[in-house]
Amino acid sequence: MNVLHCQVFILCIFVSLCVQRGRAFDLCMRLLKSEVVVILQVEEARAYSNLGSSHHYRRNFAQAISYHENVLRIAQELGDHAVEARAYAGLGHAARCAGDYTQVWGGTP
């Protein structure tokens, strides 16, 4: 269970303990929904990364690059630099294996 899952679990317990159905409950529900959205985005990035790796393994580098670009987009939206770094690594590796050195180095080698 990662940190986000723990946060959502704690928030669920807190919401279930809320007796008052007023403003505090509404705030808890909004926070819970935003945490769930983040978890879904993280899982989506993980799925794209796995698909990129699978296509890379099958030597379908163009499709691998496409999936790793999706990982990069999600990582940048979340501000997750670790996932962003892994996305760049996947992109670079797939581009290098495809022989696209301009994409690897951002210009001519």
RAURVEN-V890345 format. One line per field, one symbol per residue. phi: phi as a letter, one per 30 degrees, with the letter a starting at -180 (. if undefined). psi: psi as a letter, one per 20 degrees, with the letter a starting at -180 (. if undefined). burial: b if it has 24 or more other C-alpha atoms within 12 Angstrom, else e. A space follows every 50 residues. Layout:
phi->???
psi->???
burial->???
This chain:
phi->.dddddddddddddddddcdccdddddddddddddddddddddddddddd ddddddedicdddededdddddedddddicddddddddddddddddddic ddddcildd
psi->pagggggggghgggghiphpkchggggghgggghhgggghgghggggggg gghghghjkmhghgggghhgggggghhiknhghgghghgggggggghijm hhhgijaq.
burial->eeeeeeebeebeeebeeeeeeeeeeeebeeebeebeebbebbebbbebbb bbbebbeeeebbbbbbbbbbbbbbbeeeeeeebbebbbbbbbbbbbebee eeeeeeeee
